[in-house]
Amino acid sequence: MSAPKLNIDRSALEQLLLSRFFFAPSFGIYDGVKGLYDYGPTGTALQQNIINLWRQHFVVEEDMLEVDCSIITPSKVLETSGHVAKFADWMCRDTGNNEVRRADHLVEEVLAARLVSDELARKLAATSIDGQAPAKTAGKKNKKAPAPTKLEDAVANEYRGILAKIDNYDGDGLGELIVKHDIRNPETGNSVSPPVAFNLMFQTSIGPAGTSKGFLRPETAQGQFMNFARLLEFNNQKMPFASAMVGRSFRNEISPRSGLLRVREFTMAEIEHYVDPTNKDHSRFDEVADIKLPLLTGSMQLAEETVPAVMTIGDAVSQCVIDNKTLGYFMGRIYLFLTAIGIKTDLLRFRQHMRNEMAHYACDCWDAEIYTSYGWIECVGCADRSAYDLRVHSASTKKKLCVREHLAEPLVYEKLVCEPNNKLFGPKLKRAAKPVQEYLESLPVEELAEVKAALAKDGKATVTLTGTAVDGDYEITSDMLTIEYQTKIENTREYTPNVIEPSFGIGRILYALIEHSYSVRAEDEQRGVLSFNTQMSPFKCLILPISGNPSFKPFLQNTARSLRNVGVPARIDDAASVSIGRRYSRNDELGTPFAITFDFMTLKDNTVTLRERDSTKQ
């Protein structure tokens, strides 16, 4: 697979998007707020078209259960899920002006710029004559542009290796890189402070008293997990099944930049597919097994490789590159969705999370990354979250979030069981008796076996309670309880489902689609074109008269009404003061695929001129 190429003038595209009000900074007349954007009529329609196809592709075709959950989330929910403690990025400060930068992005930006400078220096050296640099061009000297600097080969290779696995560094690792490679704020040249963790959630209070702390949700997933039991009941207790949700999420980004790619308020579309942990096959896997995906595995990144390996999903699962068939199935469906909306296949890859960036509970995680003028951008995450979320919420609330499955044949097995001696257990532990018993009963069999061994060897063991009303260390002795294997017979099986989660950043997908659809006319580089496919185009048809003659007005209105009545968005452009060519051009900028032009022949025989956007044929 060759290196990605995307030749666009980003400044020209951004000017087009702003002038045609695809989107613009929020509160612009007050100078705006970084990381907040408003969508205009065209951007709103484009976003809705993406969401509509997403709903059809996933919710309808996969028979998912769509929900709409609360944005404001009580602190306890996010404490339990781990977001309060761990939902953070690493930030550092400019020691001169106190500007805050996200540490990994700063390292990435500086090292990438040095590699670009190195490449330019090597090109200049290669084109010089007799070892002399090419003659300087006439004109004013650009003081802001430093001379290209050639790096030692070993240094350049080290930089490439760091960038290949930048997501694998923690705060200490980023701090070491900043010191070792003298990473400074490129805008000021000042040094930066060591990285510190910054929680990305927006905090608020619920109610007038201010005593109930909450947060604006950082993802839609937790609301879906809260309703798992209701969704299972709605689905008649059948497994597997999936819930889905489209909605706003909020993250207090450290240094939002790159337009829609890093914002503080954004639209997500998330799926939570609940599956039996002992059987992660998928009934429709064969439909995607032969799809070839460009896969950049964790081991490839650690080896500092950047070119993905192209494999069929079937081969990737059979070779354990992708953990299981359900995860592979959704990766295939994600690929089909992204290509259906218009993402270019040669600018799309799936990158596996490395161990240091993967959540501790995750079995496997892949990002669908799309190449843009900003580089590779994560747009969809697809993770096997195991049973973590349902288990921690069940433990916190003491509510069962599990599946009960009737077994065709009884299950006979040996189980390690705690049996307290009620004459000693309660009187010795008092208020802690029940929490200690619940703690022991909740332990994995391996840990409970360690307690049993300690009681047998030493006659005592220590239990540490946390998150209870009686936190602390408690000593239990061998006369207080027995821990023995017992034969159990069960006619039903109870288990906590694992969750496969595809998570889509709609704003990032929208921007990537715009870049992939943008071009300029060969005969006039000032004429930008957005070649959206018909399904994605915000407006499907332009309706315009050849002139401002009032006789055309009934034709315009009747045609527009007829199209709109059958669900085809149509836009009238009857500005008589603007040439027909200019009107075509400015609607090409909106991505409108077809144009119907009424001219004077229309008045005679009801004929019209039909124009196609990309070819300009009429």
Buried (B, 14 or more C-beta within 10 A) or exposed (E): EEEBEBEBBBEBBEEBBBEBBBBBBBEEEEEBBEBBBBBBBBBBBBBEBBBEBBBEBBBEEBEBBBBEBEBEBBBBBBBBBBBBEEBBBBBBBBBEEEBEBBBBBBBBBBBBEBBEBBBBBBEBEEEEEEEEEEEEEEEEEEEEEEEBEBBEEEBBEBBBBBBBBBBBBEBEBBBEBBEEBEBBBEEEEBBBBBBEBBBBBBEBEBEEEEEEBBBBBBBBBBBBBBBBBEBBEEBEEEBBBBBBBBBEBBBBBBBBBBBBBBBBBBBBBBBBBBBBBEEBEBEBBEBBBEBBBBBBBBEBBBEBBBEBBEBBBBBBBBEEBBBBBBBBBBBBBBBEBBEBBBBBEEBBBBBBBBEEBBBEBBBBBBBBBBBBBBBBBBBBBBBBBBBBBBBBBBBBEEEEBBBEEEEEEEEEEEEBEBEBBEEBBBEBBEEBBEBBBEBBEEBEEEEBBEBBEBBEEEEEBEBEBEEBEBEEEBEBBBBBBEBEEEEEEEEEBEBBBBBBBBBBBBBBBBBBBBBBBBBBEEEEEEBBBBBBBEBBBBBBBBBBBBEEEEEBBEBBEEBBEEBEEEEBBBBBBBEEEEEBEEBBBBBBBBBBBBBBBBBEEBEEEEEBBEBEBEEBEE
